[in-house]
Amino acid sequence: MEYITNIFVYYDELIMGISPIYSGLISLGILLFLAWSLYRFIKGNFIWIILIIIFIPAAWPALKSLVRVVLIIFTFLITRIKL
């Protein structure tokens, strides 16, 4: 999880010089883009995702880790939206 912390630090350094309203809009834009991208990925590959989870038992822990990372990123961006 150290790499996620590094990403958050870089993001905070880049956003620090921008006014809070604009940084909130940037965070909201990034959050909406990530949510849309995740939706499009799941929508297009739903059957394959289910088949991988069913037929490869090791995929479940990897999927849980991936979901945990995505939730951490979404939580970080939501806390940065100060509109």
HELIX and SHEET records of a PDB file:
HELIX    1   1 GLU A    2  ILE A   15  1                                  14    
HELIX    2   2 PRO A   20  PHE A   55  1                                  36    
HELIX    3   3 ALA A   59  ARG A   80  1                                  22    
END                                                                             
